[in-house]
Amino acid sequence: MENRAHALVAGIFVIFLSIAIALVTVWFSGSNIQRIEYLIVTKESVSGLNPQSAVHYRGVNIGKVENIEFDPENQQQILVRISVNENVILRNSTYAQLGYQGVTGLAYIQLNDDGIGTDQLAHDARIPMRRSLLDEVTGSGQDLLTNVNQLVLKMHHLLNDENQDHVSQILQNIQKATRNFDGIAGHLQPVLTSFTELTTESATLVKRLDQLLGEVNMTVAKINQKDGIFDSLSQSTQELAMTIPELRNVSNSITRSSHNFDKVLHQLEENPQSLLFGRPSPLPGPGEAGFVPPKE
């Protein structure tokens, strides 16, 4: 009986000890903290991300990854279910990226916020995932390698044997042109010397022209002075303007005298005797004494 009692006590002790260990484990694991679940949606690879991976928000651990699966409605998308502490408020402008822990290759979720959202993110809402900096560098590196490969192929095509011969001919032609240019420069030297002399003579001519223009200006100034040529011409013009009306009157008088003289000559031509006996009396008209009607 005593052995059975000891066994019963030992069993009860083991049971209570297990319950205590479980309670302590639950206490230290923080399972008493309420969490909110969200879905992260991405079409990119999530290599290195596993369930129970950490979820960071601006560098602070706020939760963990619960599950990773393909979207049953769209197999091109991957759904990452995360649980976040309820005291963390996420905005509708929140987005996710993959972060990597050193060189281990293990990934975690990094949540960030553009700061443009004002509304709180709804429970079980979908958060878009953007490419991480490493993914951007990897993609850019791949594009760079592709471009370098294309450049090498084009350079190989450009520098084939035929094009190398063409390049060699071009270099030879450039060398010949350089030699010809040296000869042309030698022939141009006398021309440049002559041009320098011509420039000197032109400067002298310009100086002489300036002196001549100065003399012309002095002459014009003298002409414009009082009692000068222009003043004399002005007075002569005024006198001539006063003389013209008198000449017009004299011309009219001469014209009238000439007209009267013509009349006198005409009368003398018809009646020369009038020069001695004077002008004959006019013939009587109709109704006057001595009127003789003309014969028909």
C-alpha positions as YAML, in Angstrom:
chain: A
units: angstrom
residues:
- id: 1
  name: MET
  ca: [0.00, 0.00, 0.00]
- id: 2
  name: GLU
  ca: [2.84, 2.33, 0.87]
- id: 3
  name: ASN
  ca: [4.45, 1.85, -2.56]
- id: 4
  name: ARG
  ca: [1.16, 2.62, -4.28]
- id: 5
  name: ALA
  ca: [0.75, 5.80, -2.25]
- id: 6
  name: HIS
  ca: [4.23, 6.93, -3.20]
- id: 7
  name: ALA
  ca: [3.48, 6.23, -6.87]
- id: 8
  name: LEU
  ca: [0.22, 8.19, -6.70]
- id: 9
  name: VAL
  ca: [1.98, 11.14, -5.09]
- id: 10
  name: ALA
  ca: [4.73, 11.01, -7.70]
- id: 11
  name: GLY
  ca: [2.16, 10.95, -10.51]
- id: 12
  name: ILE
  ca: [0.24, 13.89, -9.09]
- id: 13
  name: PHE
  ca: [3.52, 15.80, -8.70]
- id: 14
  name: VAL
  ca: [4.46, 15.14, -12.33]
- id: 15
  name: ILE
  ca: [1.03, 16.31, -13.49]
- id: 16
  name: PHE
  ca: [1.21, 19.57, -11.51]
- id: 17
  name: LEU
  ca: [4.79, 20.12, -12.63]
- id: 18
  name: SER
  ca: [3.79, 19.71, -16.29]
- id: 19
  name: ILE
  ca: [0.91, 22.15, -15.84]
- id: 20
  name: ALA
  ca: [3.26, 24.67, -14.19]
- id: 21
  name: ILE
  ca: [5.82, 24.34, -16.96]
- id: 22
  name: ALA
  ca: [3.10, 24.84, -19.57]
- id: 23
  name: LEU
  ca: [1.83, 27.94, -17.80]
- id: 24
  name: VAL
  ca: [5.32, 29.39, -17.54]
- id: 25
  name: THR
  ca: [5.98, 28.63, -21.20]
- id: 26
  name: VAL
  ca: [2.77, 30.34, -22.23]
- id: 27
  name: TRP
  ca: [3.58, 33.31, -20.02]
- id: 28
  name: PHE
  ca: [7.08, 33.80, -21.42]
- id: 29
  name: SER
  ca: [5.98, 33.19, -25.00]
- id: 30
  name: GLY
  ca: [3.67, 36.23, -24.80]
- id: 31
  name: SER
  ca: [0.65, 34.32, -26.04]
- id: 32
  name: ASN
  ca: [-1.50, 36.55, -23.88]
- id: 33
  name: ILE
  ca: [-0.88, 39.41, -26.36]
- id: 34
  name: GLN
  ca: [-3.75, 39.86, -28.81]
- id: 35
  name: ARG
  ca: [-2.73, 39.90, -32.48]
- id: 36
  name: ILE
  ca: [-4.39, 41.11, -35.70]
- id: 37
  name: GLU
  ca: [-3.93, 39.20, -38.93]
- id: 38
  name: TYR
  ca: [-3.19, 40.75, -42.32]
- id: 39
  name: LEU
  ca: [-2.46, 39.34, -45.77]
- id: 40
  name: ILE
  ca: [0.59, 40.35, -47.77]
- id: 41
  name: VAL
  ca: [0.19, 39.89, -51.55]
- id: 42
  name: THR
  ca: [3.12, 39.56, -53.92]
- id: 43
  name: LYS
  ca: [4.05, 38.16, -57.33]
- id: 44
  name: GLU
  ca: [7.77, 38.20, -56.53]
- id: 45
  name: SER
  ca: [9.80, 35.35, -55.05]
- id: 46
  name: VAL
  ca: [9.80, 35.01, -51.23]
- id: 47
  name: SER
  ca: [12.95, 32.93, -50.97]
- id: 48
  name: GLY
  ca: [14.26, 32.71, -47.40]
- id: 49
  name: LEU
  ca: [10.91, 33.56, -45.82]
- id: 50
  name: ASN
  ca: [9.41, 30.90, -43.56]
- id: 51
  name: PRO
  ca: [6.51, 30.60, -41.10]
- id: 52
  name: GLN
  ca: [7.44, 32.11, -37.72]
- id: 53
  name: SER
  ca: [9.71, 34.64, -39.47]
- id: 54
  name: ALA
  ca: [9.70, 38.03, -37.81]
- id: 55
  name: VAL
  ca: [7.60, 40.97, -38.93]
- id: 56
  name: HIS
  ca: [9.19, 44.41, -38.42]
- id: 57
  name: TYR
  ca: [7.56, 47.82, -38.68]
- id: 58
  name: ARG
  ca: [10.14, 50.55, -39.15]
- id: 59
  name: GLY
  ca: [12.74, 48.27, -37.59]
- id: 60
  name: VAL
  ca: [10.62, 47.20, -34.57]
- id: 61
  name: ASN
  ca: [9.53, 43.58, -34.17]
- id: 62
  name: ILE
  ca: [5.72, 43.66, -34.04]
- id: 63
  name: GLY
  ca: [4.69, 40.14, -35.08]
- id: 64
  name: LYS
  ca: [5.47, 37.04, -37.05]
- id: 65
  name: VAL
  ca: [4.60, 35.15, -40.25]
- id: 66
  name: GLU
  ca: [1.77, 32.65, -39.73]
- id: 67
  name: ASN
  ca: [1.45, 31.02, -43.13]
- id: 68
  name: ILE
  ca: [2.74, 31.19, -46.73]
- id: 69
  name: GLU
  ca: [0.64, 29.84, -49.62]
- id: 70
  name: PHE
  ca: [-0.39, 30.47, -53.19]
- id: 71
  name: ASP
  ca: [-3.53, 32.47, -53.87]
- id: 72
  name: PRO
  ca: [-6.21, 29.91, -54.83]
- id: 73
  name: GLU
  ca: [-7.86, 32.48, -57.08]
- id: 74
  name: ASN
  ca: [-4.63, 33.52, -58.82]
- id: 75
  name: GLN
  ca: [-1.70, 31.12, -58.85]
- id: 76
  name: GLN
  ca: [0.64, 33.93, -59.91]
- id: 77
  name: GLN
  ca: [0.22, 35.55, -56.48]
- id: 78
  name: ILE
  ca: [1.60, 34.46, -53.13]
- id: 79
  name: LEU
  ca: [-0.28, 35.14, -49.92]
- id: 80
  name: VAL
  ca: [1.72, 35.67, -46.74]
- id: 81
  name: ARG
  ca: [-0.47, 35.73, -43.63]
- id: 82
  name: ILE
  ca: [1.05, 37.71, -40.75]
- id: 83
  name: SER
  ca: [-0.10, 38.47, -37.23]
- id: 84
  name: VAL
  ca: [0.68, 41.87, -35.71]
- id: 85
  name: ASN
  ca: [0.34, 43.18, -32.18]
- id: 86
  name: GLU
  ca: [-3.01, 44.87, -31.77]
- id: 87
  name: ASN
  ca: [-1.46, 48.00, -30.25]
- id: 88
  name: VAL
  ca: [0.35, 48.72, -33.56]
- id: 89
  name: ILE
  ca: [-1.76, 50.92, -35.85]
- id: 90
  name: LEU
  ca: [-1.14, 50.39, -39.56]
- id: 91
  name: ARG
  ca: [-2.35, 52.88, -42.16]
- id: 92
  name: ASN
  ca: [-3.81, 52.12, -45.57]
- id: 93
  name: SER
  ca: [-0.57, 53.37, -47.18]
- id: 94
  name: THR
  ca: [1.47, 50.57, -45.56]
- id: 95
  name: TYR
  ca: [3.53, 48.33, -47.86]
- id: 96
  name: ALA
  ca: [5.82, 45.34, -47.27]
- id: 97
  name: GLN
  ca: [9.33, 44.42, -48.38]
- id: 98
  name: LEU
  ca: [11.63, 41.50, -47.78]
- id: 99
  name: GLY
  ca: [14.59, 42.07, -45.48]
- id: 100
  name: TYR
  ca: [17.53, 39.70, -45.10]
- id: 101
  name: GLN
  ca: [19.47, 38.85, -41.95]
- id: 102
  name: GLY
  ca: [23.15, 39.21, -42.79]
- id: 103
  name: VAL
  ca: [24.61, 36.48, -45.01]
- id: 104
  name: THR
  ca: [22.39, 33.68, -43.67]
- id: 105
  name: GLY
  ca: [19.80, 34.13, -46.40]
- id: 106
  name: LEU
  ca: [16.96, 34.12, -43.86]
- id: 107
  name: ALA
  ca: [14.30, 36.70, -44.69]
- id: 108
  name: TYR
  ca: [11.80, 38.64, -42.64]
- id: 109
  name: ILE
  ca: [8.93, 41.00, -43.42]
- id: 110
  name: GLN
  ca: [9.69, 44.70, -43.25]
- id: 111
  name: LEU
  ca: [6.61, 46.97, -43.14]
- id: 112
  name: ASN
  ca: [6.92, 50.64, -44.14]
- id: 113
  name: ASP
  ca: [4.55, 53.54, -44.64]
- id: 114
  name: ASP
  ca: [4.54, 56.20, -47.35]
- id: 115
  name: GLY
  ca: [2.97, 58.62, -44.89]
- id: 116
  name: ILE
  ca: [0.20, 59.61, -47.32]
- id: 117
  name: GLY
  ca: [-2.51, 57.43, -45.77]
- id: 118
  name: THR
  ca: [-4.83, 58.71, -43.05]
- id: 119
  name: ASP
  ca: [-7.22, 55.79, -42.51]
- id: 120
  name: GLN
  ca: [-6.40, 52.78, -40.33]
- id: 121
  name: LEU
  ca: [-5.83, 49.51, -42.16]
- id: 122
  name: ALA
  ca: [-8.80, 47.17, -41.81]
- id: 123
  name: HIS
  ca: [-8.42, 43.73, -40.20]
- id: 124
  name: ASP
  ca: [-7.51, 40.95, -42.61]
- id: 125
  name: ALA
  ca: [-6.72, 43.61, -45.27]
- id: 126
  name: ARG
  ca: [-4.26, 42.90, -48.08]
- id: 127
  name: ILE
  ca: [-0.90, 44.68, -48.01]
- id: 128
  name: PRO
  ca: [1.06, 44.96, -51.27]
- id: 129
  name: MET
  ca: [4.68, 43.85, -51.32]
- id: 130
  name: ARG
  ca: [7.28, 45.86, -53.19]
- id: 131
  name: ARG
  ca: [10.63, 44.70, -54.44]
- id: 132
  name: SER
  ca: [13.40, 45.04, -51.88]
- id: 133
  name: LEU
  ca: [16.61, 46.95, -52.48]
- id: 134
  name: LEU
  ca: [18.46, 43.67, -53.04]
- id: 135
  name: ASP
  ca: [15.87, 42.61, -55.62]
- id: 136
  name: GLU
  ca: [16.20, 45.99, -57.34]
- id: 137
  name: VAL
  ca: [19.99, 45.65, -57.43]
- id: 138
  name: THR
  ca: [19.72, 42.07, -58.68]
- id: 139
  name: GLY
  ca: [17.28, 43.08, -61.43]
- id: 140
  name: SER
  ca: [19.39, 46.06, -62.41]
- id: 141
  name: GLY
  ca: [22.50, 43.85, -62.42]
- id: 142
  name: GLN
  ca: [20.78, 41.38, -64.71]
- id: 143
  name: ASP
  ca: [19.74, 44.19, -67.06]
- id: 144
  name: LEU
  ca: [23.28, 45.57, -66.92]
- id: 145
  name: LEU
  ca: [24.77, 42.19, -67.80]
- id: 146
  name: THR
  ca: [22.32, 41.88, -70.71]
- id: 147
  name: ASN
  ca: [23.27, 45.32, -72.00]
- id: 148
  name: VAL
  ca: [26.99, 44.57, -71.60]
- id: 149
  name: ASN
  ca: [26.53, 41.32, -73.50]
- id: 150
  name: GLN
  ca: [24.76, 43.15, -76.33]
- id: 151
  name: LEU
  ca: [27.50, 45.80, -76.34]
- id: 152
  name: VAL
  ca: [30.21, 43.14, -76.59]
- id: 153
  name: LEU
  ca: [28.39, 41.49, -79.49]
- id: 154
  name: LYS
  ca: [28.08, 44.82, -81.31]
- id: 155
  name: MET
  ca: [31.74, 45.65, -80.68]
- id: 156
  name: HIS
  ca: [32.70, 42.20, -81.99]
- id: 157
  name: HIS
  ca: [30.63, 42.83, -85.10]
- id: 158
  name: LEU
  ca: [32.08, 46.33, -85.46]
- id: 159
  name: LEU
  ca: [35.69, 45.19, -85.13]
- id: 160
  name: ASN
  ca: [35.60, 42.30, -87.58]
- id: 161
  name: ASP
  ca: [38.38, 41.91, -90.15]
- id: 162
  name: GLU
  ca: [36.64, 43.94, -92.85]
- id: 163
  name: ASN
  ca: [35.86, 46.87, -90.52]
- id: 164
  name: GLN
  ca: [39.40, 46.76, -89.14]
- id: 165
  name: ASP
  ca: [40.72, 47.26, -92.68]
- id: 166
  name: HIS
  ca: [38.32, 50.20, -93.12]
- id: 167
  name: VAL
  ca: [39.49, 51.74, -89.84]
- id: 168
  name: SER
  ca: [43.11, 51.33, -90.92]
- id: 169
  name: GLN
  ca: [42.37, 53.08, -94.23]
- id: 170
  name: ILE
  ca: [40.60, 55.88, -92.41]
- id: 171
  name: LEU
  ca: [43.61, 56.39, -90.15]
- id: 172
  name: GLN
  ca: [45.93, 56.45, -93.17]
- id: 173
  name: ASN
  ca: [43.69, 59.04, -94.89]
- id: 174
  name: ILE
  ca: [43.73, 61.15, -91.72]
- id: 175
  name: GLN
  ca: [47.52, 60.99, -91.68]
- id: 176
  name: LYS
  ca: [47.68, 62.10, -95.34]
- id: 177
  name: ALA
  ca: [45.22, 64.91, -94.65]
- id: 178
  name: THR
  ca: [47.39, 66.05, -91.74]
- id: 179
  name: ARG
  ca: [50.45, 66.19, -93.97]
- id: 180
  name: ASN
  ca: [48.54, 68.13, -96.63]
- id: 181
  name: PHE
  ca: [47.31, 70.51, -93.97]
- id: 182
  name: ASP
  ca: [50.91, 71.20, -92.95]
- id: 183
  name: GLY
  ca: [51.70, 72.09, -96.59]
- id: 184
  name: ILE
  ca: [48.64, 74.30, -96.85]
- id: 185
  name: ALA
  ca: [49.65, 76.05, -93.64]
- id: 186
  name: GLY
  ca: [53.09, 76.74, -95.14]
- id: 187
  name: HIS
  ca: [51.49, 78.29, -98.26]
- id: 188
  name: LEU
  ca: [49.12, 80.33, -96.17]
- id: 189
  name: GLN
  ca: [51.93, 81.95, -94.20]
- id: 190
  name: PRO
  ca: [52.83, 84.50, -96.98]
- id: 191
  name: VAL
  ca: [49.14, 85.23, -97.43]
- id: 192
  name: LEU
  ca: [48.79, 85.93, -93.73]
- id: 193
  name: THR
  ca: [51.84, 88.21, -93.88]
- id: 194
  name: SER
  ca: [50.32, 90.11, -96.81]
- id: 195
  name: PHE
  ca: [47.03, 90.31, -94.95]
- id: 196
  name: THR
  ca: [48.87, 91.83, -91.97]
- id: 197
  name: GLU
  ca: [50.44, 94.46, -94.23]
- id: 198
  name: LEU
  ca: [47.06, 95.14, -95.82]
- id: 199
  name: THR
  ca: [45.59, 95.60, -92.36]
- id: 200
  name: THR
  ca: [48.29, 98.14, -91.50]
- id: 201
  name: GLU
  ca: [47.64, 100.06, -94.74]
- id: 202
  name: SER
  ca: [43.90, 99.92, -94.07]
- id: 203
  name: ALA
  ca: [44.47, 101.42, -90.64]
- id: 204
  name: THR
  ca: [46.46, 104.26, -92.25]
- id: 205
  name: LEU
  ca: [43.72, 104.79, -94.83]
- id: 206
  name: VAL
  ca: [41.07, 104.89, -92.14]
- id: 207
  name: LYS
  ca: [43.10, 107.46, -90.22]
- id: 208
  name: ARG
  ca: [43.43, 109.61, -93.36]
- id: 209
  name: LEU
  ca: [39.70, 109.22, -94.01]
- id: 210
  name: ASP
  ca: [38.99, 110.46, -90.48]
- id: 211
  name: GLN
  ca: [41.10, 113.56, -91.18]
- id: 212
  name: LEU
  ca: [39.27, 114.15, -94.47]
- id: 213
  name: LEU
  ca: [35.90, 113.83, -92.74]
- id: 214
  name: GLY
  ca: [37.08, 116.37, -90.16]
- id: 215
  name: GLU
  ca: [37.96, 118.83, -92.92]
- id: 216
  name: VAL
  ca: [34.59, 118.25, -94.60]
- id: 217
  name: ASN
  ca: [32.83, 118.94, -91.30]
- id: 218
  name: MET
  ca: [34.76, 122.21, -90.92]
- id: 219
  name: THR
  ca: [33.81, 123.21, -94.48]
- id: 220
  name: VAL
  ca: [30.14, 122.45, -93.88]
- id: 221
  name: ALA
  ca: [30.30, 124.48, -90.65]
- id: 222
  name: LYS
  ca: [31.75, 127.44, -92.55]
- id: 223
  name: ILE
  ca: [29.05, 127.13, -95.22]
- id: 224
  name: ASN
  ca: [26.33, 127.13, -92.57]
- id: 225
  name: GLN
  ca: [27.76, 130.26, -90.88]
- id: 226
  name: LYS
  ca: [26.10, 133.67, -91.28]
- id: 227
  name: ASP
  ca: [27.05, 135.50, -94.52]
- id: 228
  name: GLY
  ca: [28.16, 132.18, -95.90]
- id: 229
  name: ILE
  ca: [27.23, 130.53, -99.19]
- id: 230
  name: PHE
  ca: [23.85, 129.30, -98.01]
- id: 231
  name: ASP
  ca: [23.01, 132.71, -96.54]
- id: 232
  name: SER
  ca: [23.96, 134.47, -99.86]
- id: 233
  name: LEU
  ca: [21.94, 131.95, -101.84]
- id: 234
  name: SER
  ca: [18.99, 132.58, -99.55]
- id: 235
  name: GLN
  ca: [19.15, 136.35, -100.10]
- id: 236
  name: SER
  ca: [19.51, 135.89, -103.87]
- id: 237
  name: THR
  ca: [16.51, 133.61, -103.88]
- id: 238
  name: GLN
  ca: [14.41, 136.21, -102.04]
- id: 239
  name: GLU
  ca: [15.43, 138.96, -104.48]
- id: 240
  name: LEU
  ca: [14.66, 136.71, -107.40]
- id: 241
  name: ALA
  ca: [11.22, 135.94, -105.91]
- id: 242
  name: MET
  ca: [10.51, 139.70, -105.69]
- id: 243
  name: THR
  ca: [11.73, 140.33, -109.28]
- id: 244
  name: ILE
  ca: [9.60, 137.60, -110.90]
- id: 245
  name: PRO
  ca: [6.21, 139.42, -110.41]
- id: 246
  name: GLU
  ca: [7.65, 142.60, -111.98]
- id: 247
  name: LEU
  ca: [8.95, 140.58, -114.91]
- id: 248
  name: ARG
  ca: [5.49, 139.03, -115.28]
- id: 249
  name: ASN
  ca: [3.85, 142.51, -115.44]
- id: 250
  name: VAL
  ca: [6.37, 143.71, -118.00]
- id: 251
  name: SER
  ca: [5.77, 140.57, -120.06]
- id: 252
  name: ASN
  ca: [2.00, 141.17, -119.99]
- id: 253
  name: SER
  ca: [2.47, 144.78, -121.10]
- id: 254
  name: ILE
  ca: [4.70, 143.70, -123.96]
- id: 255
  name: THR
  ca: [2.07, 141.15, -125.01]
- id: 256
  name: ARG
  ca: [-0.73, 143.74, -125.05]
- id: 257
  name: SER
  ca: [1.44, 146.23, -127.00]
- id: 258
  name: SER
  ca: [2.30, 143.53, -129.52]
- id: 259
  name: HIS
  ca: [-1.40, 142.70, -129.92]
- id: 260
  name: ASN
  ca: [-2.33, 146.37, -130.52]
- id: 261
  name: PHE
  ca: [0.55, 146.74, -132.97]
- id: 262
  name: ASP
  ca: [-0.76, 143.73, -134.91]
- id: 263
  name: LYS
  ca: [-4.20, 145.36, -135.14]
- id: 264
  name: VAL
  ca: [-2.70, 148.60, -136.49]
- id: 265
  name: LEU
  ca: [-0.68, 146.73, -139.10]
- id: 266
  name: HIS
  ca: [-3.79, 144.82, -140.15]
- id: 267
  name: GLN
  ca: [-5.76, 148.04, -140.60]
- id: 268
  name: LEU
  ca: [-2.93, 149.60, -142.63]
- id: 269
  name: GLU
  ca: [-2.79, 146.53, -144.81]
- id: 270
  name: GLU
  ca: [-6.54, 146.83, -145.60]
- id: 271
  name: ASN
  ca: [-6.65, 150.66, -145.94]
- id: 272
  name: PRO
  ca: [-3.19, 152.05, -146.70]
- id: 273
  name: GLN
  ca: [-4.73, 155.50, -147.46]
- id: 274
  name: SER
  ca: [-5.81, 155.77, -143.87]
- id: 275
  name: LEU
  ca: [-2.20, 156.52, -143.08]
- id: 276
  name: LEU
  ca: [-2.65, 159.89, -144.96]
- id: 277
  name: PHE
  ca: [-6.37, 160.58, -144.80]
- id: 278
  name: GLY
  ca: [-7.19, 158.90, -141.52]
- id: 279
  name: ARG
  ca: [-9.70, 156.19, -140.88]
- id: 280
  name: PRO
  ca: [-12.70, 156.25, -143.36]
- id: 281
  name: SER
  ca: [-16.15, 156.86, -141.94]
- id: 282
  name: PRO
  ca: [-18.17, 153.72, -141.56]
- id: 283
  name: LEU
  ca: [-20.93, 152.90, -144.14]
- id: 284
  name: PRO
  ca: [-24.48, 153.81, -143.12]
- id: 285
  name: GLY
  ca: [-26.44, 150.96, -141.73]
- id: 286
  name: PRO
  ca: [-30.07, 149.99, -142.33]
- id: 287
  name: GLY
  ca: [-32.43, 152.89, -141.51]
- id: 288
  name: GLU
  ca: [-29.70, 155.48, -141.81]
- id: 289
  name: ALA
  ca: [-29.48, 158.11, -144.59]
- id: 290
  name: GLY
  ca: [-27.54, 156.93, -147.61]
- id: 291
  name: PHE
  ca: [-28.00, 153.25, -146.82]
- id: 292
  name: VAL
  ca: [-27.71, 151.20, -149.97]
- id: 293
  name: PRO
  ca: [-28.88, 147.62, -149.70]
- id: 294
  name: PRO
  ca: [-26.58, 145.08, -151.19]
- id: 295
  name: LYS
  ca: [-27.40, 143.68, -154.62]
- id: 296
  name: GLU
  ca: [-28.55, 140.12, -154.86]
...
